[in-house]
Amino acid sequence: MKLKRILSSLIGFPIVALILILGNIYVIDVFFAIVALITIHEYFNSFKGKYKPVKWIGYLSCILIAFLHIIPKEYLLYTISLFITVIIAVLFIQVVLSDMKTSVIDIMITFFGICYIVFFLSFIALLHGIENGKYLIWFILIAAWGTDTFAYCVGSRCGKHKFSKISPKKSIEGCIGGTIGAVIITLIYTFAINKLVGLEISYIYIALIGFILSILSQIGDLSASSIKRAMEIKDFGNLIPGHGGMFDRIDSIIFIAPFAYFLLTLI
């Protein structure tokens, strides 16, 4: 399992890095639209046999991310607000037309998935589109994956006190180690881009952001785990060997994306 995780990371990370480094805003938008499509598909499938989410509208909503930077900025908020309103209306129309074969719970699961996955992921694409966004976007990945890596390393060696019943393998020691590690590599990355790119990002401010995002990433991980526990599944999928599905790999990234956008745009 460890070997599969390492090999998947060695193959997957360079591909993601190349897309984020070389891709323009339109390529990034399409990339995250595809990621959202795969993720929400796994999310919907986790409810198979118990509930019937309205999949087609979830898939259709992912397309919005691909058009984020085609829509004029002055109309973006209006478009998103209209989109959410239309989705709610369409979902209730589905309940009525299906003669309640599609239940209110089904559409609640659908709408939650769209907000949680599609709406949250869109903030990564939006962050990439702002000034110096191609550098700022890495703070999301560093905070999420850095926390995960350090939490695993510290927890597997020193973890003695269980953190939550939602994820029995997580320990308090691992959570603390993950946060400290994430803050450290966030500061190292900040030093690098300040020197190499000429940015002037405050180390105190970025340390605070790193701390907040690390804590939130762990909440995001537990949030996704709570869905799996409720549906009695181990993973959302098997797309990535050693990691599970796309949702399993990016659950913390999804959760911290909007928070990162609002915090980093202040820079």
C-alpha positions, 0 to 999 in steps of 0.5 A: 500500500505504501509503495502504491501511494508513493508511486502514485504521488511520483507520477501524479504530482509532476502532471498536476505541477506541469498543468498549474505551472504551464497552463493559462487560466482557461486550461486551469478552468477546464482542468478543475472542471474535469476534477470536479466532474470526477469527484462529484461522480464519486460522491454520488456513487457513495450513496448508491443503493440508499439514495438517488442523487440527481446526477445529471444536474451535478455533472452539468454544474461542473461545466460552470468552472470551465467558463469562469474566466470567459464570463466577464468579472462584473457578471460573475457574481450575478451568474453564480447567484442565478445558477444556484437559484436555477439549480434549486428550482430544477431540483424541486421540479425533478421531485414534482415531475418524478411524483416524488420518486426523487425524494427531498433527501435526494435533492438535498444530497445533490445540492450539498454535493454541488456546493461542497465540491463544485462551488468550493473547487471553483475558488482554486481556479478563481485564485489562479486568475488573480495577480500572482495567482499562479504562485498563490495557488500552491499555498492550497496544495502545500497546506493540504498535502503538507499537513497530510504528509507530516500528520502521517509521519508523526502520527505513525511514529508518535501517535498515542492519543486518538483524535476522533472516532470518525477516523480512528487512525488519526492521532492528536500528535499527528494533527499537531505535527501536520500543522507544524510541518505545514506552517514550516514548508509554507514559510519555506515556499514563501521565502523562495517566491519572495526571493526568486519572483520578487514578491513581498509576502509577510512571513508572519501573515503567511504563517498565520494563513498556513496555520489556519489552512492546516487546521481547516484541511484536517477538518476537511479530511474528517468531513469527507471521512464522515460521509464515508463512515455514514455510507459504510464505505472505505474509499470513494473510488479506486482511481488513484492506487494507494489513495482511493478515489479523486475525492479521497485525495483532494478532500482537504484541498476542496474544503480549504479552497474558499478560505484560501481564496479570501485569505490570500487575496488580502495579500 
